[in-house]
Amino acid sequence: MEYGFASHLVLWSIVALSAVGLVATLGASWAMVKGAAYKD
């Protein structure tokens, strides 16, 4: 039971970090595109 919980915790941590990284990447890309659009 504890091992299963630990493995799930690790899995969800990886998923959460991946989601945060993806959102941050998309946010940065969107910000650059908007900045370029306003600059142009």
C-alpha positions in Angstrom: 0.0 0.0 0.0 2.7 2.5 1.0 4.8 1.6 -2.1 1.8 2.1 -4.4 1.1 5.5 -2.8 4.7 6.5 -3.1 4.8 5.5 -6.8 1.6 7.4 -7.5 3.0 10.4 -5.6 6.2 10.4 -7.8 4.1 9.9 -11.0 1.8 12.8 -10.1 4.8 15.0 -9.2 6.3 14.3 -12.6 3.0 15.0 -14.4 2.6 18.3 -12.4 6.1 19.4 -13.2 5.6 18.6 -16.9 2.3 20.5 -16.9 3.9 23.6 -15.2 6.8 23.4 -17.7 4.4 23.2 -20.6 2.3 26.1 -19.4 5.4 28.2 -18.8 6.8 27.4 -22.2 3.5 28.3 -23.9 3.2 31.4 -21.8 6.7 32.6 -22.7 6.1 31.9 -26.4 2.7 33.7 -26.3 4.4 36.7 -24.5 7.1 36.8 -27.2 4.6 36.7 -30.0 2.5 39.4 -28.4 5.6 41.5 -27.8 6.7 41.1 -31.4 3.2 42.0 -32.6 3.0 45.1 -30.4 6.6 46.1 -31.4 5.8 45.7 -35.1 
